[in-house]
């Protein structure tokens, strides 16, 4: 009988000790739920100077605002940049500057075989 009493007291002491760690873990879980998972969008730049954001044609001037809307609340936003042969490098650099300014990761894609 005294063994059960001592085990109960030790359990209560351990419970109060670990309670603060359990609360910290639940707080971390709630904070991480507010950040959405990673998001990747595709930007295709044709030699006719048309820009497509996930198959929707847009103007260069609207690109940055559209990207901000698409990536709002997502962690690690990524752009898959597909540029056709013949597009001036200066046009590509404009898109890369937008990505750099907003801290988006850029992956340069190539034409599939």
N, C-alpha and C positions, 0 to 999 in steps of 0.2 A: 504494500500500500504506500509506503513512503517513496518508493521508486516512481510511482505514477505522479505523486505530488511534485517531486523534484523535476521530472520530465516536463510537467506542465509549466512550472516556473521558468525553466530554461527555454521552453518554446515561446513564452510571452516576452522574455528578454530578447530573444533572437528576432521576434516579430517586430518589436519596437526599433531595434537596431537597423533592420533591413527595410523598414517602411519608407524611409527617406529615399533610398535608392529606387524603390518601386515607383514612387511618385515622380522622380526624375525621368525614369524611362517612359512613363506615360506622357509626360510633357514633351519629350523629344518626339514621340510618335505623332502627337497632334501638330507640332510645328512642321514636320516633314510632310504631312498630308496637304498643307497649303501649297506646296510646290509641286507642280505637275511634272510628269516624266519628260524625257527628252523629246524634242520635235525636230523634224527635218523637212525642209521644203526644197523644191526643185526650181531652179531658175534656168531657163533655156534662152540663149541669145543666138538668133539666126543671123546669117550673113546679110539679110535684108533689113537689119537693125530692128527687128521685132523682138520684144522681150516677153517671155511667158513665165508667169509665176504659177506653178502647179497647173499648167495647161490653160490658164486665163491670161489673155494678152493684156499687158499694161504698159504705161509710159514710164520712162526712166525717172521722171520727176515724182511719180507716185510710188515708186518702188520702196523707198525707205519707210514711208508711212504704212504701207501694206505689210511690210515685214514686221514692224513694231506691233501691229494688230495681231498678226499670225503668231508671234512668239510671246505675246503677253502672258506672263505667269509660268512659262516653261523653263526648265533648267537645261543648260547646255544647248542653246539653239544652234542648228546646223543648216548650212546652205549647200545643196548639191548644185554646183555651177557647171552647166554644159554649154560650151561655146563652140559654134560651128567654125570650120576653117574659113578664113577670109574676113573674120570680124577683127577690126583694128584693136590692137592691144590697149589703146587708151580707153576704149569703151569698156573693156573687161576690167580695167583698173578702177573705173568709176564704181562698179559694183563691189569690187573688193574693198575699196575705201569705205563704202557704206557698211560693209560687214565688219571692218576693223573698228570703225568709230563706235559701233553698237556692241562690240565684243561678240560677234557671231563667228562660229567656226565655219570655214569654207573647205569644201572638198571639190576639187576640180575633176569633173567627169570627162570621159572620152566617148566617142561614138562606138556603140556596140558592134561586134563583128558579125 
